[in-house]
């Protein structure tokens, strides 16, 4: 996943140069900009998750991440000159307490101190972490966009 790397284009260029002729490169990248709440115990809890997610994405963006890199990967592979560039997208529901939703919990815990500077309180963080364990809460996973191409 290159979305976290500020120098993602340079890393991609190095990967492409490392391919032998006929070699293939496959990238799995998230589009972290699309994460609809599918169900929530209340409208307020859905809004809390959305505010928290926006704040987490703000922290990542300020650190140099491109949270929409999954959408940009196709064009980036084409721009490197790879042939037969294609992509496919996959997503699922992440229910509170499930394995997938742990990604949101880890992100909140990792950057929690920075989130309180974005207008969120420690209480908001704790309420959101509890929400992510609630089986009545569900959010769409980040779309996982697999993009591939072949070196000429």
C-alpha positions in Angstrom: 0.0 0.0 0.0 1.6 3.2 -1.2 -1.1 5.6 0.0 0.8 6.3 3.3 4.0 7.2 1.5 4.6 10.9 0.7 7.0 9.7 -2.0 4.6 7.1 -3.4 5.2 8.0 -7.1 9.0 7.6 -6.7 8.4 4.2 -4.9 6.1 3.2 -7.8 8.7 4.2 -10.4 11.3 2.1 -8.6 9.0 -0.9 -8.6 8.3 -0.6 -12.3 12.0 -0.3 -13.1 12.7 -3.4 -11.1 10.3 -5.5 -13.3 11.8 -7.6 -16.0 10.2 -7.3 -19.4 6.9 -9.1 -19.3 6.8 -8.8 -15.5 3.7 -7.8 -13.7 3.1 -5.3 -10.9 -0.1 -5.6 -8.7 -1.1 -2.9 -6.3 -3.8 -3.2 -3.6 -4.8 0.3 -2.5 -7.7 1.6 -0.5 -9.9 4.5 -1.4 -10.3 5.9 2.2 -12.5 8.7 1.0 -15.7 6.6 0.7 -16.8 4.9 3.9 -20.6 5.2 4.3 -22.2 4.3 7.6 -24.6 1.4 6.8 -26.3 1.2 10.2 -25.9 2.9 13.5 -27.7 2.9 16.9 -28.6 6.6 16.4 -28.0 9.4 13.9 -25.7 11.0 16.5 -23.5 7.9 16.6 -23.3 7.9 12.8 -22.3 11.6 12.9 -19.7 10.9 15.6 -18.1 8.2 13.4 -18.1 10.5 10.4 -16.4 13.3 12.3 -13.9 10.9 13.8 -13.1 9.4 10.3 -12.7 12.9 8.8 -10.3 13.8 11.6 -8.2 10.6 11.2 -8.0 11.2 7.4 -6.9 14.8 8.1 -4.1 13.6 10.2 -3.0 11.1 7.5 -3.2 13.7 4.8 -1.1 16.2 6.8 1.5 13.4 7.1 1.7 13.1 3.4 -0.8 10.3 2.7 -3.1 10.4 -0.3 -6.3 8.9 1.1 -7.8 8.6 -2.4 -4.7 6.9 -3.8 -6.7 3.8 -4.7 -8.5 5.9 -7.3 -5.3 7.4 -8.6 -3.3 4.1 -8.9 -4.8 3.2 -12.3 -3.6 6.5 -13.9 -0.3 6.3 -12.1 0.4 2.8 -13.5 -0.5 4.0 -17.0 1.7 7.0 -16.7 4.7 4.7 -15.9 4.3 3.1 -19.4 3.0 -0.3 -18.2 0.9 -2.2 -20.6 -2.4 -4.0 -20.0 -3.3 -1.8 -17.0 -6.6 -2.9 -15.4 -8.3 -2.7 -12.0 -11.0 -4.3 -9.9 -12.7 -3.1 -6.7 -13.9 -5.0 -3.7 -15.7 -3.9 -0.6 -17.8 -5.4 2.2 -19.7 -4.4 5.3 -17.7 -4.1 8.5 -19.9 -4.7 11.5 -19.1 -3.4 15.0 -16.8 -5.8 16.8 -15.7 -7.5 13.5 -12.1 -8.0 12.3 -12.3 -5.4 9.6 -13.5 -2.6 11.8 -10.4 -3.0 13.9 -8.6 -0.9 11.3 -10.7 2.1 12.4 -10.0 1.3 16.1 -6.3 1.1 15.5 -6.2 4.3 13.5 -8.1 6.2 16.2 -5.8 4.8 18.9 -2.7 5.6 16.9 -3.5 9.2 16.2 -5.9 9.9 19.1 -3.7 12.6 20.6 -3.8 14.5 17.3 -7.6 14.2 17.0 -8.3 16.2 20.1 -6.7 19.1 18.3 -9.3 18.8 15.6 -12.2 19.6 17.9 -12.8 16.1 19.2 -12.7 15.4 22.9 -11.3 12.4 24.8 -14.9 11.5 25.5 -15.6 11.5 21.7 -12.7 9.1 21.2 -13.9 6.7 23.8 -17.5 6.8 22.6 -16.4 6.2 19.0 -14.2 3.2 20.1 -17.2 1.8 22.0 -19.4 2.3 18.9 -16.9 0.4 16.8 -17.5 -2.6 19.1 -21.3 -2.3 18.9 -22.8 -5.0 16.5 -25.7 -2.6 15.6 -23.1 -0.4 13.9 -21.9 -1.2 10.4 -19.8 0.8 8.0 -18.8 0.0 4.4 -15.1 -1.1 4.2 -12.8 1.0 2.3 -13.0 0.0 -1.3 -9.9 -2.1 -2.0 -8.8 -1.3 -5.5 -6.5 -3.8 -7.1 -4.6 -2.4 -10.1 -2.1 -4.2 -12.2 0.0 -3.8 -15.3 2.7 -5.5 -17.3 6.1 -4.2 -18.2 6.6 -4.1 -22.0 
